[in-house]
Structure formats: structure tokens, C-alpha cells
């Protein structure tokens, strides 16, 4: 099986089950999870959710280990017990019609940032800015409880990748491969950020450069989350305090991006 098999197309439930087992092995092999950590899910037709079970290593699953629920979390198929963190997945599916897959893991470097109370919110890497904008930190709440869903809810409409304080990370996507790649991007970004800080003072991109990258998203077939309230990453113009924070509507943000692109073109 290849990464192409995880791309969106009409699939049977059996194909989705095989894909989920493959993605679980990838997460385990890359060290994003150990023991029985992490979970994966995929939205099927007719309001059904295919997900990994609790108390099993996600890198060692076979299709018959998986369980199926409805959007209320009621188990409708499978012999194993559903994960206690299923509610986190269902929150994405309820709030984001564009989301068809969710990955939750504990990638070590990224989780180190989450344990240190740090978001990955600096304008350091063009690929991360184009693909994710920034990766905010969600305040701590006990895993598997309604409090975690409540903490996540303000972020879900606006971001595709999130750090969970003292816990791990969660990503979503239109398909399982996209959700998995976003988890890879979180960990890769965290490793590079840590390496830059060990090597010296990381050099942030300017606000103008960030605006150009955001404007380039359509060229890379990147669609921003539908909520339209995502904050841009911190740029070289200076750190952001609560007093400095400005909230923009999507139309205002689009207008600023267009203006930055026009000014850049006029300087050439």
C-alpha cells in the first residue's frame, strides 16, 4: 500500500479500514505515538465514523480491530471498545463539514513545546505558513472529558493543526493522508524551531512576506479553514502582547493581503 491509497476518492469501508491501519503504522514508526497512545478516525457515509479502539497499539492494528460509531458517539460496529477521546474527533466532524479525517498523536518535539506552554506561532518557515498559517496552543484540559472539547471548540473552525497543552497534537483534513501530513508538519516545524533556537536567535519573516505567502495559498491548492478567524503568525515586526492584538474579519484580512501584494509588485 502506498500514500496514494490514502488520497480522497470513493472507497469502501474495507478500504478505509486498511488505510487507517497503514496510517497508524506510519505514526508508530515515526515515533509520534508509543504503546497505546493516539487515535485516528475517518468520516464514512451516512453519518458513520470509523475509528481506532482504545488500549491497543495503533501501529499494530488490523481492520477487524477498528470500531464504528455514529456522530453521537454510539458504537454501531466492532468488537473492541471505542477510544475515550472520540469526543474530540466528533467535535471536528460536527463543526467542520470539510473535515473527513482526524489524527491525534504525541509527537515528542511538538509535545515538548506544548508541555512548555509554547505555540508554534512564529513566522519561520514558508511551507508551514502556506499550509497551516500557525499552530496555536490549546489550554490544558483532561483528556477524554467534555472540558477538552470545550477548550478546543474556539479553535476548530479556524485551524487545521493544534497543540494541546501538556498533552500532544491534533490535526484534521479532507482525507486521512492530509491529516497525517499535517501531523508530520507539526513535528517537523517543532524540530526546526528548536534547532534554530539552539543555534542562535531565529530570524522571523516580515509581515509583508507572510502576506505574500498567504496570498499564494491558491497556487498550492491550499484552502484555509472555513471559520476565517485564524490569527497570522508572529512576524519580525515584533512580539505580540494582549494589548497589541488586533482582530480582523476575513474581508479585512483579504484586503490587507491584496494591498501587500500590490505594494510588493510596484517595488519590482
C-alpha positions in Angstrom: 0.0 0.0 0.0 1.3 3.5 -0.9 0.5 7.0 0.2 -1.7 7.4 -2.9 -4.1 4.9 -1.4 -4.9 7.4 1.3 -6.0 10.1 -1.1 -9.6 11.1 -1.3 -11.7 9.0 -3.7 -14.8 6.8 -3.4 -13.8 3.9 -1.2 -15.4 1.0 0.5 -15.5 0.8 4.3 -12.9 -2.0 4.0 -10.5 0.2 2.0 -10.8 3.0 4.7 -10.1 0.4 7.4 -6.9 -0.7 5.6 -5.8 2.9 5.2 -6.3 3.6 8.9 -4.2 0.7 9.9 -1.5 1.9 7.5 -1.6 5.5 8.9 -1.4 4.0 12.4 1.8 2.2 11.5 3.3 5.4 10.0 2.6 7.3 13.2 4.2 4.5 15.3 7.2 4.1 13.0 7.9 7.8 13.1 7.7 7.9 16.9 4.6 10.1 17.0 3.0 7.5 19.3 4.2 4.7 21.7 2.4 1.9 23.5 -1.4 2.6 23.2 -1.2 6.3 22.6 -3.0 8.3 19.9 -6.1 7.7 17.8 -7.3 8.1 14.2 -10.8 8.5 12.6 -12.4 8.8 9.2 -15.8 10.1 8.3 -17.7 7.5 6.3 -21.1 7.9 4.5 -24.4 8.0 6.3 -23.1 9.8 9.4 -20.8 6.9 10.4 -17.3 7.3 11.9 -14.6 4.7 11.6 -12.1 5.0 14.4 -9.3 3.2 16.3 -10.0 1.4 19.5 -8.8 2.1 23.0 -6.0 0.2 24.8 -4.3 -1.0 21.6 -1.0 0.0 19.8 -2.1 1.9 16.8 0.9 0.7 14.8 -0.2 -2.9 15.2 -3.8 -2.8 14.2 -5.7 -4.9 11.7 -9.0 -3.9 10.1 -11.0 -6.1 12.4 -9.7 -4.2 15.4 -11.4 -1.0 14.3 -14.8 0.3 15.6 -17.6 2.3 14.0 -19.8 4.9 15.7 -22.4 7.4 14.7 -21.9 11.2 15.1 -23.2 11.0 18.7 -20.5 8.5 19.6 -22.8 5.5 19.9 -20.9 2.3 18.8 -22.6 0.6 15.9 -20.0 -1.9 14.8 -16.8 -3.6 16.0 -15.9 -5.8 19.0 -13.3 -3.5 20.6 -14.0 -0.6 22.9 -14.1 2.9 21.4 -11.5 5.4 22.5 -12.3 7.8 25.4 -11.0 10.6 23.1 -13.6 10.1 20.4 -15.4 13.2 21.5 -12.5 15.3 20.3 -12.9 13.8 16.8 -16.6 14.2 16.7 -16.2 17.9 17.6 -14.3 18.4 14.3 -16.9 16.5 12.3 -19.8 18.4 13.7 -18.1 21.8 13.3 -16.2 21.3 10.1 -18.2 19.7 7.1 -15.0 19.9 5.1 -13.1 17.6 7.5 -13.2 13.8 6.8 -10.3 12.6 8.9 -8.7 13.4 12.3 -5.3 12.4 13.7 -4.3 12.7 17.3 -0.8 11.9 18.5 2.1 12.8 20.8 5.0 13.7 18.5 7.8 14.3 21.0 9.3 17.6 20.0 6.0 19.3 19.3 4.6 17.9 22.5 7.7 19.3 24.3 6.6 22.8 23.1 3.0 22.1 24.3 4.4 21.0 27.7 6.4 24.2 27.9 3.3 26.2 27.2 4.5 27.4 23.8 2.6 27.5 20.5 4.3 27.1 17.1 3.2 30.6 16.1 6.2 32.3 14.7 6.8 33.2 11.0 9.8 31.0 10.4 9.0 28.5 7.6 7.2 29.4 4.3 5.8 25.9 3.9 4.2 26.0 7.4 2.8 29.4 6.8 1.3 28.4 3.5 0.0 25.1 4.7 -1.2 25.9 8.2 -0.7 29.6 8.9 0.3 28.9 12.5 -0.2 26.2 15.1 -1.8 27.6 18.2 -1.7 26.1 21.7 -5.0 25.0 23.3 -5.1 25.3 27.1 -4.9 22.1 29.1 -8.0 20.1 29.8 -8.2 16.5 31.0 -8.1 14.1 28.0 -11.3 12.3 27.2 -13.5 14.8 29.1 -16.0 17.4 27.9 -13.6 20.0 29.2 -11.2 19.2 26.4 -13.9 19.6 23.7 -14.8 22.9 25.3 -11.2 24.1 25.2 -10.9 23.0 21.5 -14.2 24.5 20.3 -13.0 28.1 19.7 -10.1 26.9 17.6 -11.7 24.1 15.5 -13.4 26.4 12.9 -10.2 28.3 12.3 -7.2 25.9 12.4 -6.2 22.6 10.8 -3.5 21.8 13.3 -3.4 22.4 17.1 -1.1 21.8 20.0 -2.7 20.5 23.2 -1.1 21.9 26.3 0.6 19.1 28.4 -0.9 16.5 26.0 0.0 16.3 22.4 -1.3 17.5 19.0 -4.4 17.0 16.8 -4.8 17.6 13.1 -7.7 17.3 10.6 -8.0 17.1 6.8 -10.3 16.4 3.9 -8.8 12.9 3.9 -6.6 10.8 6.0 -3.3 11.5 4.1 -3.8 15.2 4.6 -4.5 14.9 8.3 -1.4 12.7 8.7 0.8 15.0 6.7 -0.3 17.9 8.9 0.8 15.9 11.9 4.2 15.4 10.3 4.4 19.1 9.6 3.8 19.9 13.2 6.7 17.8 14.4 9.0 18.9 11.6 8.3 22.5 12.4 8.9 21.9 16.1 12.3 20.3 15.4 13.4 23.1 13.1 12.3 25.7 15.6 14.1 24.0 18.4 17.3 23.6 16.3 17.1 27.3 15.3 16.8 28.4 19.0 19.8 26.2 19.9 21.8 27.6 17.0 21.1 31.2 17.8 18.2 33.7 17.5 15.6 32.6 15.0 15.0 35.2 12.2 11.3 35.8 11.6 9.8 36.7 8.3 8.3 40.1 7.9 4.6 40.8 7.8 4.9 41.6 4.1 6.5 38.3 3.4 3.8 36.5 5.4 1.1 38.3 3.4 2.7 37.2 0.1 2.7 33.6 1.3 -0.9 33.7 2.4 -1.8 35.2 -0.9 0.0 32.3 -2.7 -2.2 29.6 -1.0 -4.5 29.1 -4.0 -1.4 28.4 -6.2 -0.6 25.5 -3.9 -4.2 24.3 -3.8 -4.4 25.2 -0.1 -7.9 26.1 1.2 -8.0 27.9 4.6 -10.3 26.6 7.3 -13.8 28.0 6.8 -14.0 29.9 10.1 -12.0 32.8 8.8 -10.7 33.8 12.2 -7.2 32.4 12.2 -4.5 34.7 13.5 -1.4 35.2 11.4 2.0 34.0 12.8 4.2 36.4 14.7 6.5 38.3 12.4 9.8 40.2 12.6 8.0 43.5 13.3 7.9 42.5 16.9 6.3 40.2 19.5 2.6 40.4 20.2 1.1 41.2 23.6 -2.5 41.1 24.5 -2.7 44.8 24.1 -1.2 44.7 20.6 -3.6 42.0 19.3 -5.9 43.1 16.5 -8.9 41.1 15.4 -9.8 41.3 11.7 -12.7 40.0 9.7 -11.9 37.8 6.7 -12.7 40.6 4.3 -10.3 43.0 6.2 -7.6 40.4 6.2 -8.0 39.7 2.4 -7.9 43.5 1.7 -4.6 43.8 3.7 -3.1 40.8 1.9 -4.1 42.3 -1.5 -2.6 45.6 -0.6 0.7 44.0 0.5 0.9 42.0 -2.8 0.2 45.2 -4.8 2.9 47.2 -3.0 5.4 44.3 -3.5 4.7 44.2 -7.2 5.1 48.0 -7.5 8.6 47.9 -6.0 9.8 45.4 -8.6 
